[in-house]
Amino acid sequence: MSEEGHHRGLFHHKKDEDRPIEISDYPQSGYLDEGRPSGVGGYGVTATHESKIDYKKEEKHHKHLEHLGEAGVAAGGVFALHEKHEEKKDPERAHRHKIEEEIAAAAAVGSGGFAFHEHHEKKETKKEEEEPHGKKHHHLI
């Protein structure tokens, strides 16, 4: 096969083979921000002005994650019930199905905790959005 038709694979490019490796290509320490985008964490995100935060977008994001957590609860619960059925149906592998049922139930509980956490974050974001507009939450009772 000629050089032109040589396949290098998915991640091997010819330009990498021709160029010599320089020491400046790799950072000396993982803690330096040299050569990286500026901002918090090196990703161009700045959290200096609260007026720039899009509360509606953040609230929508938390709502989406809350729904994903709820879907995880449903999926884990359904799979746990399926494994409980398989435990009765297949007595030779009953112990295996019992363990898988318990794992699925634990995953469902974990997803429920995540959904609850995201619900709390969504409420907190909504409260932060209302505060700059002069709306106060008064507890009368």
C-alpha positions in Angstrom: 0.0 0.0 0.0 1.3 3.4 -0.8 1.9 6.3 1.6 -1.2 8.2 0.3 -3.6 5.3 0.9 -2.2 4.5 4.4 -5.0 4.6 7.0 -4.0 5.9 10.4 -7.1 5.2 12.4 -9.6 7.5 14.0 -7.3 9.5 16.3 -4.0 9.4 14.4 -3.4 12.4 12.1 -0.5 12.9 9.8 0.2 16.4 11.2 1.0 14.9 14.6 3.6 12.6 13.1 5.4 15.4 11.2 5.5 17.8 14.1 8.1 17.3 16.8 6.9 17.3 20.4 7.7 20.5 22.3 8.0 20.8 26.0 5.7 23.8 26.0 2.9 21.6 24.6 2.3 20.2 28.1 1.8 22.3 31.3 4.4 21.9 33.9 1.8 21.9 36.7 -1.9 21.1 36.6 -2.6 24.2 38.7 -1.5 26.9 36.3 -4.0 28.8 34.1 -1.4 29.6 31.4 -2.7 28.9 27.9 -6.3 28.2 29.1 -9.4 30.3 28.7 -9.9 32.9 31.5 -12.6 32.8 34.1 -13.7 30.6 36.9 -12.3 27.1 36.5 -10.6 28.1 33.2 -13.8 27.7 31.1 -14.6 31.4 30.5 -17.4 31.4 33.1 -17.4 34.5 35.3 -19.6 34.9 38.3 -18.8 38.5 39.2 -22.1 40.1 38.3 -25.3 38.5 39.6 -27.4 40.6 37.1 -26.0 38.4 34.2 -27.4 35.2 35.7 -30.3 33.9 33.6 -32.6 32.6 36.4 -35.3 31.3 34.0 -32.7 29.2 32.2 -31.3 27.9 35.5 -34.8 27.1 36.8 -35.6 25.3 33.6 -32.3 23.3 33.9 -33.2 22.2 37.5 -36.7 21.3 36.4 -35.3 19.2 33.6 -32.9 17.4 36.0 -35.8 16.9 38.5 -37.8 15.2 35.8 -34.8 13.0 34.9 -34.6 12.0 38.6 -38.3 11.1 38.6 -37.8 9.0 35.5 -35.0 7.2 37.3 -37.3 6.5 40.2 -39.9 5.0 37.8 -37.4 3.0 35.9 -35.7 1.6 39.1 -39.1 0.7 40.6 -40.3 -1.0 37.4 -37.0 -3.0 37.2 -37.2 -4.0 40.9 -40.7 -5.3 40.3 -39.6 -7.2 37.3 -36.8 -8.8 39.2 -39.2 -9.7 42.0 -41.3 -11.4 39.4 -38.3 -13.2 37.9 -37.3 -14.4 41.4 -40.6 -16.3 41.8 -40.5 -17.5 38.1 -36.9 -18.8 38.1 -36.2 -20.5 41.4 -32.8 -21.7 40.3 -31.5 -18.2 40.1 -33.7 -16.7 42.8 -30.8 -15.4 44.8 -29.4 -13.5 41.8 -32.8 -12.0 41.1 -33.2 -11.0 44.7 -29.9 -9.1 44.7 -30.7 -7.4 41.4 -34.1 -6.4 42.9 -32.4 -4.8 45.9 -29.9 -3.0 43.6 -32.7 -1.6 41.5 -34.6 -0.5 44.6 -31.5 1.3 45.9 -31.1 3.0 42.5 -34.7 4.1 42.6 -34.2 5.6 46.1 -31.0 7.3 44.9 -32.9 8.8 41.9 -35.6 10.0 44.3 -33.0 11.8 46.4 -31.6 13.4 43.3 -35.1 14.5 42.2 -35.8 15.9 45.6 -32.4 17.8 45.6 -33.2 19.3 42.1 -36.7 20.3 43.3 -35.1 22.2 46.2 -32.5 23.8 43.8 -35.4 24.8 41.5 -37.3 26.5 44.3 -34.1 28.2 45.5 -33.5 29.6 42.0 -37.0 30.9 41.8 -36.7 32.6 45.2 -33.4 34.2 44.1 -35.1 35.5 40.9 -37.9 37.1 42.9 -35.7 38.9 45.5 -34.2 41.5 43.1 -37.6 42.4 41.9 -38.8 43.5 45.4 -40.9 40.4 46.1 -40.4 39.2 49.7 -41.5 36.0 51.2 -43.3 36.8 54.4 -44.3 34.1 56.9 -47.5 35.2 58.6 -48.1 32.1 60.6 
